[in-house]
């Protein structure tokens, strides 16, 4: 389900997932997408 303009995603658990799982679901996970997710998680986790 897409996230709307007035909505946010809430993650209550962060765990490890094999790259193969993402490749099966998304097909291609490029390095920019990984950096974007990493940056978003860093910003989220560093916010008190």
C-alpha positions as CSV (number, residue, x, y, z in Angstrom):
1,X,0.0,0.0,0.0
2,X,1.5,3.4,-1.0
3,X,2.1,6.0,1.7
4,X,0.0,9.1,1.1
5,X,1.3,12.7,1.3
6,X,-0.2,13.2,4.8
7,X,1.0,9.9,6.1
8,X,4.3,8.5,7.6
9,X,5.6,4.9,7.9
10,X,6.1,3.7,11.5
11,X,8.6,0.9,12.1
12,X,8.5,-0.8,15.4
13,X,11.2,-3.4,14.7
14,X,14.4,-3.2,12.7
15,X,16.0,-6.5,11.9
16,X,18.3,-8.0,9.3
17,X,17.0,-9.4,6.0
18,X,18.9,-11.2,3.4
19,X,19.6,-9.3,0.2
20,X,18.0,-12.2,-1.7
21,X,14.6,-11.4,-0.1
22,X,14.8,-7.8,-1.4
23,X,15.9,-9.0,-4.9
24,X,13.0,-11.4,-5.1
25,X,10.5,-8.7,-4.1
26,X,12.0,-5.6,-5.7
27,X,14.2,-7.2,-8.3
28,X,16.9,-4.5,-8.2
29,X,18.2,-2.8,-5.2
30,X,20.8,-0.2,-6.3
31,X,23.4,1.4,-4.1
32,X,21.5,4.8,-4.1
33,X,18.4,3.2,-2.7
34,X,20.4,1.5,0.0
35,X,22.1,4.8,0.9
36,X,18.7,6.6,1.0
37,X,17.3,4.0,3.3
38,X,20.4,4.0,5.5
39,X,20.2,7.8,5.7
40,X,16.5,7.8,6.6
41,X,17.1,5.2,9.3
42,X,20.0,7.1,10.8
43,X,18.0,10.3,10.9
44,X,15.1,8.4,12.5
45,X,17.2,6.7,15.1
46,X,19.2,9.8,16.0
47,X,16.1,11.8,16.7
48,X,15.2,11.8,20.4
